[in-house]
Amino acid sequence: MVKEQDLRGKKQVIVVGGGFAGLQLVRNLDKRLFNVLLIDKINHHQFQPLFYQVATSQIEPASISFPFRNIFKSRSHIQIRMTEMLQVNPEEQTITTTIGDFPYDYLVLATGCRTNYFGNANIKKNAFSLKTTYQSITIRNHILTTFEKVIAAPREDRERMLNLTIVGAGPTGVELAGAFSEIKKEILPKDYHDIDLSKFTIRLVEGSNHVLNNMSKASGQTAEKYLKKMGVVLLKNTFVKDYDGENLTLSSGETIKSATVIWAAGVTGRETRGIPAESIARGNRIIVNRQNKIRGFDNIFAVGDIAYMETPDYPNGHPQVANVAINQAKLLARNLKQSEQGKPVTDYKYKDLGSMATIGRNKAVVDLPFIRFKGYFAWLVWMFLHLMLILSVRNRLIIFINWAWLYVTKNTSLRLILTSGKNI
């Protein structure tokens, strides 16, 4: 067993996952009462709402990626291990990882969710996902490499290479479709004079009859109008049945030749060995009470997207959004302190602050509890709120400068194809 330094007899809290929930929990745990071990497979926090901007060459990946050791460099009570949790051992109060076992007094699972391919192995193998910074870079490399190849490709291959398909018309799908549409209009013509970009087709496939199902009907309709005006081909009430890397088969019976398919059609919870089946809800989420305590345990908790909490207002669980994750984590940090001090704990109550999505330059929709609006002002609100959520002032400034430059020039200089170099 890997033994961690025990300082002054403080309780040991292990937090698995450094997303919005895990990061906020670690930042808010009282250092006088707790030692903290943060475990994650990667060494940095990722700002997921802007992955699509990395994928579309609007901002650099470093602008939305924050190394844990830099975030917590002045907090000696926090230790970090870059490893993967394999199993929870409740009886021993340990977790098993790829580098050994670690003991805990309190365990908090903030493992988030992964892409849901609904059991289709071909789609999982051949489509792109957008759940990590690395995947964002992979999409960027692929898109740029594809256009380099189109120039010299035989005419019969160009249709497939110039078809880009996005599956799922939630915020990620809508934002990707809008961004790629603007690139098609403003940037690609300057770089690729020899390509007939009128043949570059962006499709957005959605299984329901609406886009942005997490928002109001009016906002969804507005987003749909924006997308159609921008030239995006919207296929509603349509499901993807299969994708072999070249041919996309739809529920309508249509087959589309497409070299690029980005899968944004849903998520599912990450499996956690050691958590019993009776504590798992639909979507592989972990059932918790109003204090985020996992059913059947006294000292194991789950927060964020992986947590399934039923309340009178949300009988089917809370939406899997950053606001829920952040506030569950902050409350859990307070509750653990209250519990250690013998004071009563507080139930979590979700305060819906609204939702928003951007479709492109000067185009966004915002749903707040008291008002809905769209267009230029909504776009400004979207940009401001996302900038405020970025961790460091330096990164906010860099992103703001990139956005301002893109707005004025309708161009960026971030279109780098980054490869291993093995074949150079």
N, C-alpha and C positions, 0 to 999 in steps of 0.2 A: 504494500500500500504506500502511495506517495503521501508523505506527511507534510502538512503546511505549518508554517510558523504560527504558534498560538501566542498572541500578545495579550498579557494581563487577564487571561481567563475570559475574554470576550467570546460571545457566541459566534459560531462559524456559519455564514450564509453562503451557499453556492447558488449562483445565478447562471443558468444555461441559456445562452443566446444574448447577443448584444444589439438587437434591433431597438425600435422605439421603446418598447416596454422594458427590456433588460437594462438598457442604458439609463433610463430614468430611475429605475429602482436602485441601481448601483450608486448613482449620483446622490440619491436622497436618503439612503440608509445612514443612521446615526453612527459616526465613527467611534463614539465613546462606548457604544454598546456592542458593535458588530465588527468582526473581520469579514471581508468579502472576497470570494473567489469567483471571478468571471471566466466562464468557459465558452469559447466559440471556435468554429472551424476556421474562421478567417481572423485576421488581426485588426480589423477595422469595422467601424459602424458605417452603414450605407444609407444614404438618404433616398429611399425608394421612389418618392413621388417624381423625382427628376431623372430617373433611369432613361426615360424615353428621349430626353434631351441629349444624353450621352450617345444613345443609339443613332440619333439623327445629326450628330456632329455639331451640336449647338453649344455644348459646354464640355470641358475636360473631365474625365473621371475623378481626378484628384480633387476637384472642386466639391464633390459630394461624398467623398470617402474620408473618414476620420480615424486615424490609428488609435486604438484603445490606450496604448501606452503613453501617447501624447496627451490624450484627454485626461488621464488619471496620473500624470507624472508627479504631481505634488501630494498624492494621497497614499501614504505608506500602508494604510490598512487594507488597501485593495491590491489583490494579486490577480494576474491574468495568465491563463494557460490556453495556448492555441492547440486545441484537440477536439475530438468528437466524442460526445457522450454515447455510449453503447447501451447502457442499462441502468435503471434505478434499482437499488437493493434496500427496500424499506426496512427490513428487519435489522440489517447491519448499520443502517443510516449512512450508507455510502452510495456513490455512483461509480460505475465502471466506465473508463474512457480508453481511448487508444494508447494512452501513455501510463495507465495505471488507475488505481482506485483512490477516491477522495472522500473523506468523511464530512458530514454536515450536521449542524443542529437544525437549520432550516434549509430547505431546498425549494428553489423557485424555477419553474420551467417557463421560459420565454422564447420557445423555439420557433414560433411563427408557423407559417404555412409554406407549402411548396406547390408547384404547378400541378393542376389536376388534368390528366390526359384521359380520364374516364376509361382506363383500362386498355387504351389503344396503343400497342407497342410501336407500331409504325409511325404514328404521330409523334410519340415521345422521342423516337430515334431521329426523325428527319426534320421536325419543326424546331424553330427557335423559341426560347422562353425568355422572359424579361423579369427575373427575380433577383438578380445580383448585378453588381457593377461589372463583373467579368462578362456576364452574358450581354450587357449593354455594349461593351467593347467588341464582343464577338459579332453582334449584329452590325455594328458600324463597319467593321472590317469586311464582312460578307457583302454588304450593300456596295461599298466602294470597289471591292474586288470584282463584283459582278459587272459593274459598269465599265471597268477596265477591260474585261473579257468581251463585253458586247461589241466593242469597236471592231474586233477581229473575228467575231463569231460568224459562222455561216448563217444565211438568212433564215433557214428553217429552225435554228436554235434561238433566234432573237425573241420570238414571242414568249417563250418560256422564261427567258432571262429578264424580260421587261414586265413580267407579271409579278406584283407583290401583293400577297394576301395576308390580311390581319384577321384573326378569328377571335371574336368577343368584342362587343361594343360597349363595354364598361369604360370607366375613365381612361385606363391604359390604352385600350384599343382606339378610342376616339382621339386621344391626344397624339398617338402615333400616326394615325391616318392623316390628321390635320398637318402635323409637322412634315411628313413625307410629301404631302401635296404642295406645301410651300417650297420645299427643296426642289421639287420638280419644276415649279414655275420660276423661282428666283435664282437658284444656285446651279443646278445641273446644266442649264443651257450655256452658262459661262465656262464650264469645265469641259463639256463634251459636245463640241460643235458638230462632230460627225455622226451623232446619234439623233434619230428622229424621236424626240421625247414625247410626241403626241401618242406614240405607241406604248409609253410607260403607263401601265394601268395599276391603280391602287384600289383594291377591293377590301371591303369591311364586311365580314360575315357574322351575322347575329342570329341566334336560335329563336329569340322572341320577336315580338312585333314592335319593339321599341329599342332605342339606344339610351344609354345612361339610365338603366332601370333603378339605380340607387337614388336617382333624383326625381324631381317632379315631372309630370307629363309635359308641362309647358317647356321646361328646360330641355327635355329630351327632344321635343319637336324642333326647338330652336337649333340645337346641335345638329340635328338631321338636316335642316335647311342649310346650315353653314357648310356641312360636309358635301352635300350635293352641289352647292354653288362652287365649291373648290375642286370639283371634278372627281370626287371619290365615288366609286361604284358601291352602293350599299345593298347587300343581300340580306333581307330580313326573313324571319321564319324559315331559316335554312341552317342545317347542321352539317358539319364535316364528318363524313363516314370513314375516310381513309386518306393517307398521304404517303406516297412512296419516295418522296424526294424530288419528284418531277411532276406527278399527276395528282391533283387534289380532287377527290370524289365527294360530291355533295349529296345531301338527302333528296334533292330535286332530280337526281339522276345525271346532272351535268358534271362533266369532268373538265377541269381547268389545268392547263399546263402552267406551272408556277415554280420558279427556282427558289422563291423565298416565301416561306409561311411562318408568320410569327403568331404563337399561340398565347392568347390572353383571355381564355375562355373559362377560367375558374381556378380555385385553389382548394387544397385539402390539407388537413393537419398532418404534421410529421408524426410518424409512429414512435411511441416511447415504450420500450420493453421495461417491464416491471410495474407498469400501471395497469390494473386489472380491466378486463373488458367492460365490466359494469360501470366503470368510471369514464367510458368513452361514449360520446354522442355522435350523431350523424356528422359527416364531413371530417371524421377523425379528430374532432375537437375534444378536449378534456373537460369533464363536468366539474364545475366549481360552485361553491356557495357565494353569498354576497360579500364575503371577505376574501374571495379568490382562493379559498382552501379547497383542495381536491377532495372529492367525495371518498370517504373511507380513510382519510389520513388527517393527522393533527399538525404535522409540521412540513407538509409538502403542498406547494401552491402552484398555480398556473396563471399567467397574465398575458394580455394581448390577444393576438389572433387565434392562438391555440386554445384559449379559455372559452368554455361554453357556460354562460351564466344566464339562467332564466329569472326574469323579474316580471312584476305585473305589467309594466310598460313594454317589456321585450320578452314575451313568452317563448320566442324561438331563438333567443340569444341576441347579443349585441352585434351591430355591424362591425366588420373587420377593418377598422380605420384607425389612423394614428391617434386621434383624439381619445378613443377608448383605451388604447394601449398605454398611452402616456399617463392618463388619469388613474387607471387601475394600479399602475406601478407606484405612483406617488402616494395613493391611499394605502397600499400595502406597506410601503416604507413606514408610514405613520402608524399603521396598525401593529407592525412588529415592535416598534418602539413602545407603544401603549401596552402591548402584551407583556413585554419584558419588565415594565414598570408596574404591572398589576392593575392597569387601568382598562376601562371598557374600550372595545374596538368599534369601528364604524362600518356600516354597510355601504357598498358601492352603489351610487345612483348616477346613471348616465345623463349628462346634460348635452343635448344635441345642439352643437354650435353651427350646424349647417353643412353643406357640401358644395363642391365646385369642380369645374373642369374647364380647361382651355382647349380650344380647337385650332388656334393659330393666332397670328398677328391681329390684335384688336378684337379678337373673337373669344368670348368665354361666357359661361353661364354660372350663376351663383344662386344657391338656395339658402337663405337664412331663415331662422324660425319666424321672423316677422316680415320678411320682404324677399322678393325674387327679382333679379335683374340680369341683364345680358349686355353684350357688346363691349365697347371700349372701357367703360368704367369697371365692368366685371373683370376684364382682363387685367387692369391695374390692381384691383383688389387681390386677384389670384397671385400676381407677381409679388406684391408686398407681403402677403401672408406666408408664402413659401420662402421668401428671403428671410423673414423673421424666424422661421423654424430651423434655418441652417445654423450649425453649432457655433462657428467662429466668425468674428467680425471680418477677418481677412477673407474668408471664403465668400461671405456675403458681398464684399466689395468686388471680388473677382467675377462672381456670377453677374452682378449688376453691370459691370463694365462690358462683359460679353453680350449681355442682353441689349444694352444700349447700342453697342457697335452693330449688332445684328439688325436692330431696328432702323438705324440710320442708313446703313450700307446695304441691307438685305443680303449680307454675305458673312461668312466666317472663314478663318484660316485653320480650322481644326480637322480638316479632312485627311488625317493620316491613316495609312494602312499599316498596322503594327503586326508583324509576323515574327515567327521564331528565328527566321534568317537561315534555316538549315539548308534551304535550296538556293540560296543566293551565291 
